[in-house]
Amino acid sequence: MATSVESNLETYTIKNGIKVIERFFVVPLDYSSPEGPQIQIFARHMIPTEKAKTPEDEAKLPFLVYLQGGPGFEIALQGNSGHAGEIHGKGYQTLWLDQRGTGLSSPVLPETLPADVKTDQQIAEYLSYFRADNIVRDCELIREQLLGHKEKPEDRKWTLMGQSFGGFCAITYLSFFSEGVQEVFLTGGLAPLVDDPDPVYKALVPRIIKRNDLYYRKYPRDVQRVREIMSYLQKNDVRLPNGGKLTPSRWQQLGIAFGGSGGIDGVHQLVLRASNDLQLFGKISYKTLQLVEGQQPFDGNPIYAILHEACYCQGRASNWSADRIVEDHFQFSWDKVQSADGNTPVYFTGEQIFSSMFDDYKYLTAWKGAAEILAKKTSWPPLYDLEQLSRNSVKVSAVSYFDDMYVDFNLSQDTASKINNTEQYITNQLGHDGLREDPKHVMQKLFHLSKREID
């Protein structure tokens, strides 16, 4: 059972009447060896004081666990606005989890590895325990710790809300621990039920191409600007503030922003700035390099890079799927584009992890050997139980985005058809970050779906 580190509990109240309890739990690294190495899990427990005036009132509030997008990103302190405010307004107390390996949950960084984890093989083995299957095991043990003492079985359940990769985790939870779940809310989180990332990337590449075409139609002068920037980066050893390499491939990776609100405009601003630097100074300025580095947080959140492809793997290897899939589309290759017509645009890439990132990013280089081992790993355990999902009785309410550049719409619809008791609100008016951009509307749709009212 998860051990709560009660001595570390700290409680305070933030603006708009939200009581915060900082909770730490100790759980097994490997659940098949519960007496082996342990790691720490951190979660912020938040209680709307307007809904609970006394400890007795607090105990009666239903629990909702928020599962963050990623993989490999922590969750910041929430206030009582945005989607957090909508959730608290419905009378939930909430738990905002730093998933294992992120934030305050035994963060995975080169300098924080256990002393006995040294070789590439040992590092790869250690990192293999930081996928969704173990994230949900952590949640389940924490649920037993916080709610297991409740007298009524229904009071021992909690509701899950998953954004993006958090939705993947929620579906894994439904596959193996549905008895602990009251209800599920998903936003852009209907995970492709695949065994490796190849079908995911094959489906997403046309969406990435579409966003590139939209970008260049909106900013046609950027065709030449980007080509000039790429040529400069190829000919020069350009270093970012932390020492990482700004290569043509890394510049293309700025396209990951295309899937979010304002992403196309944001990339244009960086292109315009870099192009202006080259015209005025013959080099890219420190400030521009600082802005580029700020858009690429993978040095400090390495799990995203190391396990992104593995988060789709069940019994199969990823074999650097993104590297292989983009080879079929020449405009993602600067070497091919520069030898083509001078007006041919080079495409930015999307939410894809490339093997070259472990050469270009300063603090990913230490993980290169382990990443190569994990890319060849075939013994990944199951993430989903299709039979269990087909007979699922827990309400699943999902907001799905028709033009989602990160979670392919068609694959998400296939998933929805395989999870019993799933209802959706589908829109092309919001992107993958709709929960952040229009939280009131999105949460209202989810709560309406939850009612299961049929006219």
Disulfide bonds with the S-S distance in Angstrom:
none
